[in-house]
């Protein structure tokens, strides 16, 4: 997400005012995703929410990657980014809850690690968005797609490992 100011303003020529609106819309998407999990946690399991969020993330990232590869219009970039950010709200809420369920006496340390991890990964990937110069949004699309793919693969890899160790 650290690449959106660069992509919106440098590539698409968005004014600072419009960027603020688009950024605010993404914030609303994040809140909607988070609120959905909290609102429906009694009727939909956190595991199901996590799968929904991961599916949304991969679909949005594939769409975004296609749009930036073919240099689509601004609206075609804004929509998948909104859904990607919304999926982060779903994924973060449900995965944090699922991860903390099993931590017991080390819950404080686990919480600290889970809080730190997004910032560390963000600081590593943020500079990569501009790697192709000021006229390409492709690195942002590739990074978002890669992160979504790794999240999906990690989930299914960990689920299989967990099922093997329980058996």
C-alpha positions, 0 to 999 in steps of 0.5 A, a space after each residue: 500500500 505504500 506504493 499508492 501515492 507514487 502510482 496514483 500521483 506520479 503515474 495517474 496524475 491524481 491531485 493531492 486532494 483526490 489522493 486523500 479521498 482515495 486513501 480515505 476510501 481504502 481506510 473505509 474498506 479496511 474498517 468494513 472488512 474488520 467490522 464484518 468479521 466482528 459483526 458475523 463471528 457468531 454465525 461465520 467461523 473465523 476460519 471461513 472468514 480467513 478463507 474469504 479474505 484470502 480469496 478476495 485478496 488473490 482475486 483483487 491482486 490478480 485483477 490489479 496485476 492485469 490492470 497495471 500490466 495493460 496500463 488500465 485507467 485509474 478507476 480500474 486500479 482503484 477498485 481492486 486496491 479497495 477490495 485488496 485493502 478490504 480483504 486485509 481487514 478480514 484477514 488481519 482480524 480473523 488470522 490474529 484471533 485464530 493465531 492467539 487462540 493457541 498461545 496461552 501463557 505466551 500470548 503477550 509475546 505472540 501478540 507483539 510478534 504479530 503486531 511487528 511483522 506487518 511493519 517489518 514486511 512493509 518496510 522491506 517491500 515499500 522501496 521495491 514499488 519504485 524499482 522500475 522507475 516513475 512510469 510503471 505501476 507493475 512492481 506494485 502489482 507484482 508485490 501485491 500479487 506475490 504477497 497475496 499468493 504467499 499468504 494463500 500458500 502459507 495458509 494451505 501449507 500450515 493447515 496441512 502441517 497442522 492436520 498431519 501433526 494432529 493425526 
